[in-house]
Amino acid sequence: MRLPPLSQLVSLNLGLAFCSLCHGSGDGGVLARLVAARSTGESVPAAVATLSIRNDSATAVTIRSYRLHWPGGTFSADPKGLRIPAHSSIERKVRLDLSNGDIAALLDRPQQ
């Protein structure tokens, strides 16, 4: 993966990684975490994951891409225009299905 100038790739212990472009020099950092993952209740295994991205820096940050990785699956996104102002946070909900991998493993439930 080729990163743009002034970008940073951050890997977190929850398996969430993202690439951000900082506009200026900040005094903090950008943190992301998986807030929740729940089943959609559909007959085909699917889930909705809620991600929180927090910008603790003194400057705005544009998120170029992010990836959620869990044992058995991966979801990647390249959002357009996802900008987080200084000292702010956002939440993103993403829908995951079998094309992303093992949904049961994400939900930490045994397959039935």
MIDOTI-729545 format. One line per 2 residues: number of its first residue (from 1); for each residue y, x, z of N, C-alpha, C. Coordinates in Angstrom, 2 decimals. Example, Ala and Ser with C-alpha at 12.3 -4.5 7.8 and 13.67 -1.06 7.14 Angstrom:
<nodes>
1	-5.69 13.19 7.80 -4.50 12.30 7.80 -3.30 13.20 7.80  -2.25 12.85 7.08 -1.06 13.67 7.14 0.03 12.90 7.87
</nodes>
This chain:
<nodes>
1	-1.17 0.84 0.00 0.00 0.00 0.00 1.23 0.88 0.00  2.09 0.71 -0.96 3.31 1.50 -1.06 4.44 0.77 -0.34
3	5.12 1.45 0.57 6.16 0.83 1.37 7.54 1.16 0.81  8.48 0.22 0.90 9.84 0.49 0.44 10.55 1.45 1.39
5	11.63 2.11 0.95 12.41 2.99 1.83 12.89 2.23 3.06  13.05 2.95 4.15 13.52 2.40 5.42 12.62 1.33 6.00
7	11.38 1.30 5.56 10.49 0.28 6.09 9.56 0.89 7.13  8.95 0.02 7.87 8.01 0.47 8.87 6.80 -0.44 8.85
9	5.64 0.15 8.96 4.41 -0.61 9.02 3.95 -0.57 10.47  3.81 -1.71 11.07 3.49 -1.79 12.48 2.13 -2.46 12.62
11	1.19 -1.81 13.27 -0.10 -2.41 13.55 -0.15 -2.78 15.02  -0.60 -3.95 15.32 -0.66 -4.42 16.69 -2.10 -4.58 17.11
13	-2.33 -4.56 18.43 -3.70 -4.63 18.93 -4.37 -5.97 18.62  -3.63 -6.99 18.26 -4.23 -8.26 17.89 -4.59 -8.33 16.42
15	-4.40 -7.24 15.72 -4.77 -7.21 14.33 -3.72 -7.79 13.41  -2.48 -7.86 13.86 -1.40 -8.37 13.03 -0.54 -7.19 12.61
17	-0.35 -7.06 11.31 0.47 -5.96 10.79 1.50 -6.55 9.86  2.65 -5.91 9.78 3.67 -6.38 8.87 4.52 -5.22 8.40
19	5.21 -5.44 7.32 6.11 -4.45 6.75 7.50 -5.07 6.78  8.45 -4.35 7.36 9.80 -4.89 7.46 10.80 -3.90 6.92
21	11.90 -4.41 6.43 12.99 -3.58 5.94 14.17 -3.81 6.86  14.59 -2.78 7.55 15.70 -2.90 8.50 17.01 -2.59 7.79
23	18.00 -3.41 8.02 19.31 -3.23 7.42 20.21 -2.50 8.41  20.15 -1.21 8.42 20.95 -0.42 9.37 20.05 0.19 10.41
25	20.64 0.82 11.38 19.85 1.45 12.44 19.90 0.58 13.68  18.74 0.22 14.17 18.68 -0.64 15.34 18.30 0.15 16.57
27	18.48 -0.47 17.72 18.13 0.21 18.96 16.88 -0.39 19.58  16.24 -1.31 18.91 15.03 -1.93 19.42 13.93 -1.87 18.39
29	13.04 -2.82 18.45 11.93 -2.83 17.51 11.60 -4.23 17.06  10.66 -4.30 16.17 10.16 -5.58 15.66 8.72 -5.72 16.13
31	8.42 -6.83 16.77 7.08 -7.07 17.31 6.53 -8.36 16.75  5.24 -8.38 16.51 4.58 -9.59 16.03 3.33 -9.83 16.86
33	3.00 -11.12 17.01 1.77 -11.45 17.74 1.21 -12.77 17.26  -0.08 -12.91 17.43 -0.77 -14.16 17.13 -0.60 -15.05 18.35
35	0.07 -16.17 18.19 0.34 -17.08 19.31 -0.84 -18.02 19.53  -1.37 -18.57 18.42 -2.46 -19.54 18.54 -3.22 -19.63 17.23
37	-4.46 -20.05 17.33 -5.27 -20.37 16.15 -6.08 -21.60 16.51  -5.99 -22.63 15.68 -6.71 -23.86 15.98 -7.37 -24.39 14.72
39	-8.45 -25.09 14.92 -9.16 -25.70 13.81 -8.32 -26.85 13.25  -8.43 -27.08 11.95 -7.73 -28.21 11.34 -8.50 -29.51 11.54
41	-9.77 -29.41 11.94 -10.59 -30.60 12.14 -11.18 -31.15 10.85  -10.97 -30.44 9.75 -11.50 -30.88 8.46 -13.00 -30.58 8.40
43	-13.69 -31.22 7.46 -15.13 -30.99 7.32 -15.43 -29.58 6.83  -14.53 -29.01 6.03 -14.66 -27.62 5.58 -13.94 -26.74 6.60
45	-14.58 -25.65 7.06 -13.92 -24.82 8.06 -12.54 -24.32 7.59  -11.53 -24.62 8.40 -10.17 -24.18 8.13 -9.44 -24.11 9.46
47	-8.38 -23.32 9.50 -7.61 -23.15 10.73 -6.13 -23.02 10.40  -5.32 -23.26 11.42 -3.89 -23.01 11.34 -3.60 -21.95 12.40
49	-3.02 -20.83 11.96 -2.64 -19.75 12.87 -1.13 -19.76 13.03  -0.66 -19.59 14.26 0.76 -19.52 14.53 1.09 -18.08 14.90
51	2.01 -17.48 14.14 2.42 -16.11 14.35 3.86 -16.09 14.86  4.16 -15.22 15.78 5.52 -15.04 16.28 5.97 -13.63 15.91
53	7.16 -13.55 15.31 7.73 -12.25 14.96 9.09 -12.16 15.64  9.28 -11.13 16.44 10.50 -10.95 17.24 11.22 -9.69 16.81
55	12.50 -9.81 16.61 13.35 -8.67 16.24 14.23 -8.33 17.45  13.90 -7.25 18.14 14.68 -6.80 19.29 15.77 -5.82 18.91
57	15.88 -5.51 17.63 16.86 -4.51 17.21 18.26 -5.13 17.11  19.25 -4.28 16.94 20.64 -4.70 16.84 21.02 -5.10 15.41
59	20.07 -5.03 14.49 20.34 -5.37 13.09 19.33 -6.38 12.58  19.68 -7.07 11.51 18.77 -8.03 10.89 17.62 -7.29 10.23
61	16.49 -7.98 10.12 15.29 -7.41 9.52 14.76 -8.40 8.48  14.36 -7.87 7.33 13.70 -8.67 6.31 12.22 -8.31 6.31
63	11.36 -9.31 6.48 9.92 -9.08 6.48 9.44 -9.15 5.04  8.89 -8.06 4.56 8.40 -7.99 3.18 6.97 -8.47 3.05
65	6.15 -8.20 4.06 4.75 -8.65 4.03 4.19 -8.63 5.44  3.14 -9.40 5.62 2.42 -9.33 6.88 0.96 -9.65 6.62
67	0.11 -9.18 7.54 -1.33 -9.35 7.39 -1.93 -9.64 8.76  -2.78 -10.62 8.79 -3.54 -10.96 9.99 -4.98 -10.56 9.71
69	-5.54 -9.73 10.57 -6.91 -9.25 10.39 -7.70 -9.57 11.65  -8.89 -10.13 11.48 -9.79 -10.40 12.60 -11.19 -10.04 12.15
71	-12.13 -9.85 13.09 -13.49 -9.52 12.69 -14.05 -10.60 11.77  -14.24 -10.25 10.52 -14.78 -11.19 9.56 -13.77 -11.79 8.60
73	-12.49 -11.40 8.71 -11.53 -11.99 7.79 -10.16 -11.34 7.79  -9.39 -11.70 6.77 -8.03 -11.17 6.60 -7.18 -12.21 5.87
75	-5.93 -12.32 6.29 -4.95 -13.13 5.58 -3.73 -12.26 5.33  -3.22 -12.27 4.10 -2.02 -11.49 3.76 -0.98 -12.41 3.15
77	0.28 -12.12 3.41 1.38 -12.89 2.82 2.52 -11.96 2.45  3.19 -12.31 1.37 4.39 -11.60 0.91 5.52 -12.61 0.82
79	6.08 -12.99 1.97 7.11 -14.03 1.96 8.38 -13.58 1.23  9.06 -14.53 0.66 10.32 -14.25 -0.02 11.47 -14.70 0.89
81	12.38 -13.81 1.16 13.57 -14.17 1.93 13.34 -14.43 3.40  12.29 -13.86 3.99 12.04 -14.04 5.42 12.88 -13.03 6.19
83	14.00 -13.49 6.70 14.97 -12.62 7.39 15.07 -13.06 8.84  15.03 -12.09 9.74 15.15 -12.37 11.16 16.43 -11.70 11.66
85	17.38 -12.49 12.16 18.62 -11.90 12.68 18.35 -11.01 13.89  19.32 -10.19 14.22 19.21 -9.32 15.40 18.94 -10.15 16.65
87	18.10 -9.62 17.52 17.78 -10.23 18.82 17.32 -11.68 18.68  16.48 -11.94 17.67 15.97 -13.29 17.43 14.47 -13.25 17.18
89	13.87 -14.43 17.17 12.45 -14.51 16.84 12.21 -15.76 16.01  11.11 -15.74 15.28 10.69 -16.88 14.47 9.20 -17.10 14.67
91	8.75 -18.28 14.33 7.31 -18.56 14.29 6.96 -19.01 12.89  5.80 -18.57 12.43 5.27 -18.96 11.12 3.90 -19.56 11.35
93	3.62 -20.66 10.67 2.28 -21.26 10.70 1.66 -21.03 9.34  0.42 -20.55 9.34 -0.29 -20.29 8.10 -1.64 -20.99 8.14
95	-2.03 -21.54 7.00 -3.33 -22.22 6.89 -4.35 -21.22 6.35  -5.47 -21.15 7.03 -6.54 -20.24 6.65 -7.78 -21.05 6.30
97	-8.52 -20.59 5.29 -9.76 -21.26 4.93 -10.84 -20.22 4.65  -11.97 -20.65 4.13 -13.10 -19.74 3.91 -12.77 -18.60 2.95
99	-11.78 -18.78 2.09 -11.40 -17.68 1.20 -10.80 -16.50 1.97  -10.36 -16.75 3.21 -9.82 -15.70 4.06 -10.87 -15.04 4.93
101	-12.04 -15.64 5.04 -13.10 -15.04 5.84 -13.74 -16.02 6.80  -14.30 -15.48 7.85 -15.04 -16.25 8.86 -14.07 -16.94 9.82
103	-13.84 -18.22 9.61 -12.91 -18.98 10.43 -13.42 -19.11 11.86  -14.73 -19.28 12.02 -15.30 -19.40 13.37 -15.03 -18.15 14.20
105	-15.08 -16.98 13.57 -14.80 -15.74 14.29 -13.34 -15.69 14.73  -12.44 -16.20 13.91 -11.02 -16.26 14.29 -10.82 -17.17 15.48
107	-11.52 -18.27 15.47 -11.38 -19.24 16.56 -12.20 -18.86 17.79  -13.00 -17.78 17.65 -13.84 -17.29 18.74 -14.83 -18.35 19.19
109	-15.40 -19.04 18.22 -16.41 -20.05 18.49 -17.67 -19.71 17.72  -18.84 -19.93 18.29 -20.07 -19.71 17.51 -20.18 -20.75 16.40
111	-20.77 -20.37 15.29 -20.99 -21.33 14.20 -22.02 -22.35 14.63  -21.79 -23.59 14.24 -22.71 -24.65 14.60 -23.39 -25.19 13.37
</nodes>
